[in-house]
Amino acid sequence: MRFFLLLLLVCSLSAAPPVSIIFDTDMGNDVDDVLALALLHSLETRGEAKILAVTITKDNALAAPFVALFDRVYGRPGIPIGVVKDGATKDEGKYLRPVLDSFGGAAAGSVPDAIDLLRSTLAAQPDGSVVGRRNSTRRR
C-alpha cells in the first residue's frame, strides 16, 4: 500500500509542463474555431496548455474584438492577438456581430500584424517549445 501511495505521489509531482500554443484561426467563418479556442482555454485552465498568442487570418474588423471578448470571458484578457493585413477573407460571417452586439459592441483599438506577432512570440520562446495549429484549407 505504501508503494502505491508513493507511486501516486511521484506521478502527480512529475506532471508534464503545459504545452505552449500559438492558435492561428480564421475566426468568423464557422463555429469550429470558436470551439477550438474554447478547448484551448479549458486546457489552459487544467494546466495542460498555455496560449501564447492568437493570430487571425480573417481580415475583418470584428474578428479580433471577438477573440478578445472570448479571452476576457475566460479570464485571460492579456493574450496577444494579431490579424493579417489585406487578407483574402473579409466577410464577417454569421456570428461575430451578433455576439459582439450582445456584449455591448466591438471595442475599438489597433491590433498588430499577425506576422509581426508570430515573430515576436516565437523569438521569446525556447527553440522547439511551441506548438501551432495550422489553419487548413478544405477542398470541395
C-alpha contacts under 8 A as a table, 3 or more apart, distances in Angstrom:
res1	aa1	res2	aa2	distance
1	M	4	F	5.15
1	M	5	L	6.37
2	R	5	L	5.12
2	R	6	L	6.08
3	F	6	L	5.07
3	F	7	L	6.02
4	F	7	L	5.04
4	F	8	L	6.10
5	L	8	L	5.02
5	L	9	L	6.15
6	L	9	L	5.05
6	L	10	V	6.17
7	L	10	V	5.15
7	L	11	C	6.12
8	L	11	C	5.18
8	L	12	S	6.19
9	L	12	S	5.21
9	L	13	L	6.24
10	V	13	L	5.16
10	V	14	S	6.16
11	C	14	S	5.21
11	C	15	A	6.62
12	S	15	A	5.71
16	A	48	E	7.72
17	P	47	G	7.74
17	P	48	E	6.87
18	P	44	E	7.59
18	P	47	G	5.78
18	P	48	E	4.32
18	P	49	A	4.30
18	P	50	K	5.88
19	V	48	E	6.21
19	V	49	A	4.45
19	V	50	K	5.89
19	V	129	S	7.69
19	V	130	V	7.08
19	V	131	V	7.02
20	S	49	A	5.90
20	S	50	K	4.77
20	S	51	I	6.11
20	S	52	L	6.37
20	S	129	S	6.57
20	S	130	V	4.85
20	S	131	V	5.94
21	I	49	A	6.97
21	I	50	K	6.01
21	I	51	I	4.98
21	I	52	L	5.72
21	I	53	A	7.32
21	I	130	V	5.58
21	I	131	V	4.80
21	I	132	G	5.48
21	I	133	R	7.71
22	I	51	I	6.10
22	I	52	L	5.48
22	I	53	A	4.97
22	I	54	V	5.78
22	I	55	T	7.44
22	I	130	V	7.17
22	I	131	V	6.55
22	I	132	G	4.97
22	I	133	R	6.89
23	F	37	L	7.81
23	F	51	I	7.34
23	F	53	A	6.40
23	F	54	V	4.74
23	F	55	T	6.22
23	F	132	G	5.97
23	F	133	R	5.48
23	F	134	R	7.82
24	D	54	V	5.82
24	D	55	T	4.69
24	D	56	I	5.83
24	D	57	T	7.17
24	D	132	G	7.25
24	D	133	R	5.86
24	D	134	R	6.12
24	D	135	N	6.14
25	T	33	D	6.36
25	T	54	V	7.40
25	T	55	T	6.25
25	T	56	I	4.95
25	T	57	T	5.98
25	T	58	K	7.65
25	T	134	R	7.95
25	T	135	N	6.02
26	D	29	N	6.52
26	D	33	D	7.19
26	D	56	I	5.52
26	D	57	T	4.91
26	D	58	K	4.85
26	D	135	N	7.33
27	M	30	D	7.22
27	M	31	V	7.94
27	M	33	D	5.81
27	M	34	V	7.02
27	M	56	I	6.67
27	M	57	T	7.76
27	M	58	K	6.54
27	M	63	A	5.93
27	M	67	V	7.77
28	G	31	V	7.23
28	G	33	D	7.90
28	G	58	K	7.56
28	G	63	A	6.36
28	G	92	E	6.09
28	G	93	G	5.11
28	G	94	K	7.15
28	G	95	Y	6.69
28	G	96	L	5.94
29	N	92	E	7.48
29	N	93	G	5.21
29	N	94	K	7.52
30	D	33	D	6.75
30	D	34	V	7.94
30	D	93	G	7.62
31	V	34	V	5.18
31	V	35	L	6.42
32	D	35	L	5.21
32	D	36	A	6.20
33	D	36	A	4.90
33	D	37	L	6.09
34	V	37	L	5.22
34	V	38	A	6.19
35	L	38	A	5.00
35	L	39	L	6.13
36	A	39	L	5.03
36	A	40	L	6.26
37	L	40	L	5.02
37	L	41	H	6.23
38	A	41	H	5.12
38	A	42	S	6.18
39	L	42	S	4.99
39	L	43	L	6.17
40	L	43	L	5.03
40	L	44	E	6.16
40	L	49	A	6.94
40	L	51	I	7.20
41	H	44	E	5.00
41	H	45	T	6.17
41	H	51	I	7.62
41	H	74	Y	6.87
42	S	45	T	5.02
42	S	46	R	6.36
43	L	46	R	5.05
43	L	47	G	6.30
43	L	48	E	5.16
43	L	49	A	5.33
43	L	50	K	8.00
44	E	47	G	4.93
44	E	48	E	5.54
44	E	49	A	4.45
44	E	50	K	5.42
44	E	51	I	7.18
45	T	48	E	7.58
45	T	49	A	7.97
46	R	49	A	7.73
47	G	50	K	7.60
51	I	54	V	7.65
51	I	79	I	7.11
52	L	79	I	6.48
52	L	80	P	7.22
52	L	121	T	7.15
53	A	79	I	5.61
53	A	80	P	4.88
53	A	81	I	5.90
53	A	82	G	7.89
53	A	117	L	7.77
53	A	118	L	7.85
53	A	121	T	7.23
54	V	79	I	7.29
54	V	80	P	6.35
54	V	81	I	4.86
54	V	82	G	6.44
55	T	81	I	5.71
55	T	82	G	4.71
55	T	83	V	5.75
55	T	84	V	7.74
55	T	114	A	5.32
55	T	117	L	7.64
55	T	118	L	7.53
56	I	59	D	7.57
56	I	63	A	7.37
56	I	64	A	7.21
56	I	81	I	7.53
56	I	82	G	6.11
56	I	83	V	4.66
56	I	84	V	6.32
56	I	114	A	6.76
57	T	83	V	6.19
57	T	84	V	5.38
57	T	87	G	6.73
57	T	89	T	7.67
57	T	114	A	7.89
58	K	63	A	6.90
58	K	83	V	7.15
58	K	84	V	6.89
58	K	87	G	6.36
58	K	88	A	7.42
58	K	89	T	5.24
58	K	90	K	6.15
59	D	63	A	7.66
59	D	83	V	6.68
59	D	84	V	5.98
59	D	85	K	6.32
59	D	86	D	6.44
59	D	87	G	4.96
59	D	88	A	7.01
59	D	89	T	5.83
59	D	90	K	4.90
59	D	91	D	7.98
60	N	63	A	5.69
60	N	64	A	7.97
60	N	89	T	7.51
60	N	90	K	4.93
60	N	91	D	6.42
60	N	92	E	6.04
61	A	64	A	6.77
61	A	65	P	7.61
62	L	65	P	5.48
62	L	66	F	6.12
62	L	92	E	6.80
62	L	96	L	6.29
62	L	97	R	6.91
62	L	106	A	6.75
63	A	66	F	5.18
63	A	67	V	6.40
63	A	92	E	7.46
63	A	96	L	6.75
64	A	67	V	5.14
64	A	68	A	6.09
64	A	81	I	6.74
64	A	82	G	7.52
64	A	83	V	7.05
64	A	111	V	7.47
65	P	68	A	4.89
65	P	69	L	6.00
65	P	100	L	7.76
65	P	106	A	5.63
65	P	107	A	6.25
65	P	108	A	7.91
66	F	69	L	5.10
66	F	70	F	6.19
66	F	96	L	6.31
66	F	99	V	7.77
66	F	100	L	6.40
66	F	106	A	7.41
67	V	70	F	4.97
67	V	71	D	6.14
67	V	81	I	7.80
68	A	71	D	5.07
68	A	72	R	6.19
68	A	77	P	6.58
68	A	79	I	7.97
68	A	81	I	7.52
69	L	72	R	5.06
69	L	73	V	6.19
69	L	77	P	7.84
69	L	100	L	7.77
70	F	73	V	5.15
70	F	74	Y	6.44
71	D	74	Y	5.17
71	D	75	G	6.29
71	D	76	R	5.02
71	D	77	P	5.24
71	D	78	G	7.90
71	D	79	I	7.15
72	R	75	G	4.87
72	R	76	R	5.29
72	R	77	P	4.44
73	V	76	R	7.51
74	Y	77	P	7.98
76	R	79	I	6.29
80	P	117	L	7.74
81	I	111	V	6.73
81	I	112	P	7.13
81	I	114	A	7.53
81	I	117	L	7.57
82	G	111	V	5.79
82	G	112	P	4.90
82	G	113	D	5.11
82	G	114	A	4.02
82	G	115	I	7.62
82	G	116	D	7.89
82	G	117	L	5.87
83	V	111	V	6.67
83	V	112	P	6.48
83	V	113	D	5.16
83	V	114	A	4.54
84	V	87	G	5.83
84	V	113	D	5.64
84	V	114	A	5.09
84	V	115	I	7.20
85	K	113	D	6.54
85	K	114	A	7.89
87	G	90	K	6.88
92	E	95	Y	7.89
92	E	96	L	6.43
92	E	97	R	7.46
93	G	96	L	6.54
94	K	97	R	7.47
94	K	98	P	7.79
95	Y	98	P	5.46
95	Y	99	V	6.02
96	L	99	V	5.56
96	L	100	L	6.15
97	R	100	L	5.14
97	R	101	D	5.86
97	R	105	G	7.73
98	P	101	D	5.09
98	P	102	S	6.15
99	V	102	S	5.16
99	V	103	F	6.63
100	L	103	F	5.20
100	L	104	G	6.40
100	L	105	G	4.78
100	L	106	A	5.66
101	D	104	G	5.05
101	D	105	G	4.22
101	D	106	A	7.16
102	S	105	G	6.97
112	P	116	D	7.00
112	P	117	L	6.59
113	D	116	D	5.36
113	D	117	L	6.27
114	A	117	L	5.07
114	A	118	L	6.08
115	I	118	L	5.05
115	I	119	R	6.19
116	D	119	R	5.19
116	D	120	S	6.22
117	L	120	S	5.25
117	L	121	T	5.92
118	L	121	T	5.22
118	L	122	L	5.97
119	R	122	L	5.33
119	R	123	A	5.96
120	S	123	A	5.10
120	S	124	A	6.31
121	T	124	A	5.35
121	T	125	Q	6.80
122	L	125	Q	5.32
122	L	130	V	7.57
123	A	126	P	7.82
125	Q	129	S	6.69
125	Q	130	V	7.33
126	P	129	S	5.62
127	D	130	V	7.82
